[in-house]
Amino acid sequence: MEKFKQEMKWKEAKNVVYPALFPNTKEDLHLLVWEPWLDLAICYVMRGSGMEDTEHSKMVTKQMMEDWGIDEEMLREQAMQNLQSETCSVCTLGKKIQKMLEKAGVFVPIPDINPILIVTNDSCEYCAAHMLNSQLLSMIAGEYNLYLMPINIHDLMVLKVADRSDMIEWVNQWLEEVYLDTASRERLAGHAYFYDRESGDVELQY
């Protein structure tokens, strides 16, 4: 696929614009449309296999928004609508590994005993943004609260918990190690977040 057309109009772009989470220290934030969220930055990207002339995702800049003749509220509403309506897969880590093995021609049953869930979308891009998807988090949580564990800007793991527990020390230690081993351009946060099923809020969890 080729790069997004620079002259893409809003009527085309609106179908492929999504929120994406980045560190709030991202160097080019001054050029981008963004807003703070907890200790992160919500930015916007254009992505999607349905568009012509696409090779990779493209960040939405302030200049692009001006050229489209829209404001931040319109961009935010459209991006969140696209996020909530996109097809997501939520499966256990064991199931994910088994699917990967099957694609490689290896058919070995793996006991589905791991409580960690993997959240993915069709493009496997910017899945960490689903920490903003209250509908999806509520569906996953059910009667539980959640530890949200962004491995990087693309990958999100979820752990169901009854309440805040000492397990968070292990979770954050593991996430910090993963963070340090992740390429700098894909790093997000070296700690977990807590989803409270009663309030529907996502909070920092150090």
N, C-alpha and C positions, 0 to 999 in steps of 0.2 A: 504494500500500500504506500501511496505517496503522501506528502505532507498536506495538512489542511490548507485550503485556499485562503490566502490572505484577505481576499475580497468577500469572504463568506458573510452573508447577510444574517440579521437576527432571526428571520423566519426559518432559516436553515439551522443556525447555531443553537436555537432554543431547544431543539430535540436532542442535542448531544452534550449539553452543559450540565455538569455535576459538581457538587462540593468536594473538596479534597482537604485533608488535614496535613499540616506541615508544622515544623517547629516555629515558634514565634521569633526565632533568630534567623530565619531564612533571609539571605542577603538581598534578594531583589524584591522584598515586600513593598518597597516604595513605588514600584512600577505596577504592582498587581492590585486587583480588587480583593480586599481581605478584611476580616474582622477578627478580634480576639475571641477565643473560646477556652476557658480555663487557662492552662499554660501553653496552649497551642494557637495556631492561626488557621481560620477557615479561609481557604482560597477557592478558586473555581477553575475547572479544566473542561476542555472539550474532548470528548472521547466517544468511540462507538463504531462498530463494524459496519453500520448501515450507511455511513457517509462516504462519499467519493473523495479521492485525493487525501487519504489519511495514512500516515505511517506511524505516528505516535500521538500521544495526548499533547494538547497545546494549552498553556496557561492563559487565563483570561486577564488581560491587562486593562488598566484604566483607559488607555487610548482606544482599545477595542470596544469597551462599554460606551464610550463617547460616540464612536463611529456608529454603533448600533442604535443610538438614540434612546437608551434605556437608563434607569437608575439602579442603585444597588438593591433596593427592595424588590424590584421586578426580577433582577438576576437571581437573588436569593430564593424567591418563591418558586421560580421555574426550576432551579437546580435541585431544591429539596423535593419538588414534585417528581422530578425524574429519578432521584435517589430512591424515593419510597415506592416507585412503581417498577423499578428494575428487578429482574429475576435474580434471586439470591439462593444459594445453597447453604444449608447449615447441617453439618454432619460431624460425627465424632472423629477424633484424630485417628482412631483405628480404622474407620471406614475410609478416610481420606488416603491413608497409606495403602489400604487394600486396592482402592481404585487406581492408584499410581502403579502398583505392581501388575495389575491386570492389563493396563495399557502397555506395559513392557512385556506382556506375554507370560507373566508369572502368576499362577493361580494358587495362592496359599491362603486359606482362611485365617483371619486374625481375630482373636477374641475381642469383642466390642465392650471392653471394660473401662476404657479411659474416659473420664468425665469431661475432658477438655473438648470443646466444640470449635470447629473451624467455620468461619463465615467467608464465603467467596461469591463473586459475581461472574457473569459470562466472560468478561474480559480479563478477570483476575487483576484488575487495576484499582488502586485507591480504595480498597475494601475497608481500611481503617475509618473511612468517613461514615461508615454505618454506625459508629458510636453516636452519630447525630440522629439516627433513624429511630425515633421513639416507638413507632409501630412495630418494627422488627424486634427491638430489645424487649418490649412487653410480651411479644409472642414467644420469644426464646425463654424468658424468665419464668413465665407461669406463676407458680407459687414461691419462686426463689428470688433472691437478689443475684447480681452478677458481678464478677470481677472481669472487666474488659482489659484484654491484654494485647495492645497493638505491637506486633512484632516489628513492623516498619510501616511506611506510608501505605503499603499495599495489602498487608496481611493482618488479619484480626482473629485472635483466639478468645474464647469466652469460657469462663468457669462458673458454674452454678454453685451458690453458697447460701446457707440458711441466714447467716448474718456476717458481720465483720468478724474475722477470726485471725488467729496467729499465723494462719497459712499465708497471709499477705507478705510476711517477711520473706518466706521462701519464693513466692511469686515475684516480688520486686527484685530479689537477688538474681533470680534467673533472667528476668527481663533486662536487668542492667548488663549482664554478661552478653546477652543476645545483642543489645544495643551497641556494645563496644565492638562486636564482630560484624556489624552491618556496615555496608558501604555508606560513607558520610552523606551522599546525596539521597539516600533512602531512609535515613534515620528519622525516628519520630520522637519517642519518649522512652526513657529507661525505667519506667514504672507503670503500674496498673491504674485503672480507674474503677470506681465503684458505682454500679447502677442500683438505685433504690427502687424496688418495684412499687412501693406505696406512693412515693412522691413522683416517680417517673424521672427523677433527676440523675444526672451523671456528675460525680464528684471526683476530685483528686484523691488518690489513695496512696500515700507514701508509706 
